[in-house]
Amino acid sequence: MKINKNYLNLQDSYLFSTIAKKVAQYQEANPDKKPIRLGIGDVTLPLAPAVVAAMQAAVAQMSCKATFRGYGPEQGYDFLREAIAGYYASHGVAVDAGDVFVSDGAKSDLGNILGLFDVDNTVLIPDPVYPVYVDTNVMAGRKILYMDANAENCFLPLPEDNVKADIIYLCSPNNPTGAVYNHEQLGAWVDYALKNNAVILFDAAYEAFVQDQTLPRSIYEIDGAKQCAIEFCSFSKTAGFTGTRCGYTIVPSELIFEDVQLRKFWLRRQTTKFNGVPYIVQCGAQAVFSEAGQRQIKANIAVYQENAKIIADALKEMNVWFTGGENSPYIWLKCPSGMTSWEFFDKLLNECSVVGTPGSGFGENGEGFFRLTAFGDKAATEIAMKRLKSLFK
Ligand SMILES: *Cc1c(COP(=O)(O)O)cnc(C)c1O
């Protein structure tokens, strides 16, 4: 037996373990202090009542012989696929319910989709980045090129004609930077992909945070995108499903490479290696799209957006450069006074008792930057920003 040695090429991620260690040391030295956590990349508000009621009704159905369900369709129940297509239609994007694949979350699909592509493809990934894109390709042994996201391009890199890539990752609104591509910029990526016979893997996990109606929430708002892009989305951040687990991926029938519909490969992959998302969870996910569900999840997102605004307003007052915050739960700031990411982390923890995430943990270009998140609670976020402002007066 020979092992997959590509795993030896994975870089250990010390980011969150180092943060945890530093916070524990701080707590030991300052037992009376309770650090405010603005580093969390996880939701904190509970499931919407409409979702809970739908899941409870589904549990009742499962408890009764007449309504019990066993295996469901691997690609998801039609009721949920149609609700997802209806959601796209509600913001003017035509998606065929038959091209919607329901899964246990975007992370699994982002990793599993790579099984459809040859190892001999060049991957283009922005730096800084959500680490999943990099590690899943390292595991497969694929060649990775990085594109610079930096303050000059507002952390929204655009295609360069001299770079040849086959698989392109885009995440908008972005984690960790909160930056959002506009139609023209996404159009440039679609043009590049069509011209270079490349596929775009578009991560739309934060689409529900887009408030500015002029910004795209789906890559399929761009003409030609169905011929070159797969879109990944999730109920995790939108509806607090990080622990409940449900996401969806759109593989348009129009997406054809080497005379093969990728949709057919993905259907075969899912029916072979996946047995579907629990019926109870899919009923909860369907309720997200009900009138009450939409109202309730929007109220939760509004709470996070208010926190983001508190952070953004404080940074503006301090004249600190940042992206994100308006159409995303993440604020990506330039560390004041030329500090490195970890220097700023230490200062924030030790002098303000506030925990954030060093940008250097997301890639080389993250050095000197810092991520704050809006998933905390309002009062704590306000206190944290007050302390930050007084620190740099
Ligand atoms: C949170 C997140 C997801 C969602 O992943 P799930 O597996 O659906 O929970 C996807 N992409 C990015 C960039 C994220 O931050």
The ligand as an ORCA input file, in Angstrom:
! r2SCAN-3c Opt
* xyz 0 1
  C     -18.550     29.568      6.017
  C     -18.098     29.454      4.611
  C     -18.669     28.513      3.741
  C     -19.815     27.629      4.188
  O     -19.393     26.347      4.442
  P     -20.439     25.262      4.935
  O     -19.705     23.981      4.737
  O     -21.653     25.356      4.067
  O     -20.755     25.531      6.369
  C     -18.225     28.457      2.436
  N     -17.271     29.298      1.992
  C     -16.721     30.224      2.788
  C     -15.716     31.158      2.227
  C     -17.107     30.328      4.132
  O     -16.542     31.252      4.912
*
